[in-house]
Amino acid sequence: MQNKNLLNQKKGQIGETMTWVVATLIIIVILFISIYMSSLISKTKILDSVDFDPENLKQNLLVKKSMMAFVLTSEGNLNEFNKNLAIEIFEKIYGKEFYILMGINDNLIYIGPNPELTDFPEEIFLEKIKLNDKNELNLILKKR
Amino acid sequence: MILKNKRGAEKIISVYWFAILILVAGGIFVMVANFHNSLYDVRELEAEIMINQVSDCLSYGGKLNEDLFDENGFNEEFKILEKCYLNFGNGKEEYYLEIEFYNFENLEESLNFKISEGNINLKADCEIQKSKEYGTISKCVEKTFYSLDNDKNEFFIKILSIIRKTEKNAK
């Protein structure tokens, strides 16, 4: 009778110890996963110009320069948008990477391919050039 | 007898909890140290800044810098570092800058005029980066813009900027 009681106690102790061992193993595994995750996250510490974007829309000096040259090329008629020339210039430079929305004031049109109707591409760059008192040339590049 | 056993078990469990506490605290310390010690990679940003600086001195208001040309066409003596106020300092091996000019009609074939400065060997890293991005080799940024000369001839200008500086930006 006493032997049976001791055996039961021993089984109980083994069971309890096993619980703690498993719990310890789980804690250690979770800890190692967390350490690994933190090392992965630390590899994403890369800064580029998107991180210095104050209003979600990034200015691009080179786009601005190209727009200035575009205005100079189509000089003489600042009230009408020269779509063919815009395609020649901007589609060649940015066509592979972006959808290009361009025009005077609010009359913006896609030069080059349009995005799908179900596709809402993110605006990456927005540039403006004031042509005269009334008109403004706008260019928006959206990520493909 | 049972009471004594219980007291012993409680002591063992409190030691165990203490050990777990140290383990968890140590783990959190390792995680924070790991994140804090990894370097910020600003090479792409640096390359973009260099491109902006160079584009600003090559073209202003849509027109190319007059110093780029002489009576025979492009000025082979154009000193890009001097004209663009760039100073690679002692780390000249860490940078490469290349400017190519293209005819308006053909963006595939560059004109016979190229400006380059720095360590040309870094260009090989750009080819490797095209297939897969590696943190431990140079970062390359290439940008193109459109500009006119004084006679309204149209050009595309492609600027390639490469920064190595691996030790300072990536482990």
Interface residues (C-beta under 8 A of the other chain):
Chain A: W20 T24 I27 I28 L31 S34 I35 S38 S39 I41 S42 K43 K45 I46 L47 D48 S49 D51 F52 L61 L62 V63 K65 S66 M67 M68 A69 F70 V71 L72 T73 E88 I89 K92 I93
Chain B: I13 Y16 I20 L23 V24 G27 V30 M31 V32 N34 F35 N37 S38 L39 Y40 D41 V42 E44 L45 E48 I51 N52 S55 D56 S59 G61 G62 K63 F104 L107 G135 K143 T144 F145 Y146 S147 L148 K152 E154 F156
